Amino acid sequence: MKSQLAKIQNIQKSSEIARALALLVALLVLLGIVYVGHASRTTLTGQHVYDSQMELDRINHEIVQLEYDIAVLTAPSRITEIALKMGLRPPSLAQIKYMVIKNYPASTPKLPLRPNDLASAPASSDAFGLASLWNELLSLIGLAPHGRAVEASP
């Protein structure tokens, strides 16, 4: 009886070990499937990035080629040649008409600084007055510092 009981216990232990091993194998297989799925997804993503980069390179090459074609087709010498073939000629003086437009340009341009303007400028003894006079002179000739300019001082 004890030997039969021992055999039954051994069978139960071996079946528990077999179940544990089967569970371990199933877990390892599941882990392998997850790993292979992740690796294949990574590979597919890398291939997609590579294909996108190749497409971008092809498009950039096509853009450069189109810019070259535009430069060739819009060259003034080529346009002149085509215009002459079509029978176009430069206009004669009799064909040119000048139009006078009232109040054009809308704003009056600043006139250049004249020597007598300096004599009539108010004299200031402080450094700020000299700096503003200098900035005014620069603005009259178009070299005024911008509002965002910063002056360095020693």
C-alpha positions in Angstrom: 0.0 0.0 0.0 2.8 2.4 0.9 4.6 1.6 -2.3 1.5 2.3 -4.3 1.0 5.5 -2.4 4.6 6.5 -3.1 4.2 5.7 -6.7 1.0 7.9 -6.9 2.9 10.7 -5.2 5.8 10.3 -7.6 3.4 10.4 -10.5 1.8 13.5 -9.1 5.1 15.2 -8.5 6.3 14.3 -12.0 3.0 15.6 -13.5 3.4 18.8 -11.6 7.0 19.1 -12.8 5.8 18.3 -16.4 3.1 21.0 -16.1 5.6 23.5 -14.7 8.0 22.7 -17.6 5.1 23.0 -20.1 4.2 26.3 -18.6 7.8 27.5 -18.8 8.1 26.3 -22.4 4.9 28.1 -23.3 6.1 31.3 -21.6 9.4 31.1 -23.5 7.6 30.6 -26.8 5.3 33.5 -26.0 8.3 35.7 -25.1 10.0 34.6 -28.4 6.9 35.5 -30.4 6.8 39.0 -28.7 10.5 39.5 -29.4 10.2 38.5 -33.1 7.2 40.7 -33.5 9.0 43.7 -32.0 12.1 43.0 -34.1 10.1 42.7 -37.3 8.2 45.9 -36.5 11.5 47.7 -35.9 12.8 46.3 -39.2 9.7 47.5 -41.1 10.0 50.9 -39.5 13.7 51.2 -40.5 12.8 50.1 -44.1 10.1 52.7 -44.2 12.5 55.4 -43.0 15.1 54.3 -45.6 12.4 54.4 -48.4 11.3 57.8 -47.3 14.9 59.1 -47.3 15.4 57.7 -50.8 12.2 59.4 -51.9 13.3 62.7 -50.4 16.7 62.4 -52.1 14.9 61.8 -55.4 12.6 64.8 -55.0 15.5 67.0 -54.0 17.4 65.9 -57.1 14.3 66.6 -59.2 14.0 70.1 -57.6 17.6 70.9 -58.5 17.1 69.7 -62.0 13.9 71.8 -62.4 15.7 74.9 -61.0 18.4 74.4 -63.6 15.8 74.0 -66.4 14.1 77.2 -65.2 17.4 79.0 -65.2 18.2 77.8 -68.7 14.7 78.6 -70.1 14.5 82.0 -68.6 18.0 83.2 -69.6 17.7 86.7 -71.2 19.7 85.6 -74.2 17.3 82.7 -74.8 14.2 84.9 -74.4 15.7 87.5 -76.8 16.4 84.8 -79.3 12.9 83.4 -79.1 11.4 86.9 -79.3 13.4 87.7 -82.4 12.3 84.4 -84.0 8.6 85.4 -83.3 9.1 88.7 -85.1 9.3 90.9 -82.0 11.8 93.8 -82.1 12.9 96.4 -79.5 10.5 99.4 -79.4 11.5 102.5 -81.3 11.5 105.9 -79.7 8.2 106.8 -81.4 6.5 103.7 -79.8 7.5 104.7 -76.2 4.8 106.7 -74.4 5.5 108.3 -71.0 2.7 108.9 -68.6 2.5 111.6 -66.0 0.6 110.5 -62.8 -0.5 113.1 -60.4 0.7 112.8 -56.8 3.1 109.9 -57.6 4.9 108.9 -55.5 2.5 109.4 -52.7 5.1 110.3 -50.1 7.7 113.0 -50.8 11.2 111.6 -50.7 13.7 113.1 -48.3 16.1 115.4 -50.1 19.8 115.0 -49.6 21.5 117.1 -47.0 22.8 120.5 -48.3 25.7 122.3 -46.8 23.6 125.2 -45.5 21.3 122.8 -43.6 24.3 122.1 -41.3 24.7 125.8 -40.5 21.0 126.1 -39.6 21.0 123.1 -37.3 20.7 124.0 -33.6 24.0 123.7 -31.7 23.9 121.7 -28.6 26.7 121.5 -26.0 25.8 118.2 -24.4 26.8 114.8 -25.8 23.2 113.7 -26.3 22.6 116.6 -28.7 25.6 115.7 -30.7 24.5 112.1 -30.9 21.1 113.0 -32.0 22.5 115.4 -34.6 24.8 112.6 -35.8 21.9 110.2 -36.0 19.9 112.8 -37.9 22.7 113.3 -40.4 23.0 109.6 -40.9 19.2 109.2 -41.4 19.3 111.9 -44.0 21.8 110.0 -46.1 20.1 106.6 -45.4 22.6 105.2 -43.0 20.7 105.6 -39.8 21.0 102.9 -37.2 18.0 100.7 -36.9 15.9 100.8 -33.7 17.2 97.4 -32.7 20.9 98.4 -33.2 23.1 98.5 -30.1 26.2 100.6 -29.8 29.2 99.3 -28.0 31.1 101.6 -25.7 34.6 101.0 -24.3 
